[in-house]
Amino acid sequence: MVKSKEWNWATVTDEIWNEPSEDSYYYLHRWMEKKFERFLDLGCGLGRHSILFAKNGFLTDSIDLSPYAVEQLTQKAKE
C-alpha cells in the first residue's frame, strides 16, 4: 500500500507556480478557436491556470483539496 504525504502549501514558495505552463497556452488558443466558454481546473493549486483562462474570458471553476491553496486563489481572483 502506498502511503501518501500531506502537502503543506504554506511552506512552498510561489515562484514556480506563478506562471502557467507552456501547454496551457496551447490549450487556451485551441479552446478559444473552438469557442469553448468554460474551464474546469481540478487540483488547481494556487490557480495559475485558472487565472490565465479567466483573464481570457472563460467561466472558470477551480477545485483543490488544500484550503490554503483555495484561499490564495480567491485572493488573487479579487485583484
Steps between C-alpha positions, in 0.01 A plus 500: 500500500628845408520749783408853408655808647292810559630798304552817700440786256591760761865392478525514121630811329274647235770558239462182295122509524445858382521440127279262303668204333585520130237237425226714650557770236460238229168384647386857559542587132345174380198537725455862399501391133234240581297764688505309828375714787569302818814379674509249787828492693513189721788515744539868423765568762569872514301552181755586234293333228163610639611863492635471145172362369283741701698799372428378148124490548439143614250427775738323734433248779799410718520217753779399737523296819727756665309775682815714490528470122132584451532802728804624305315460170198682640722793598668508157161489328393815685797696363 
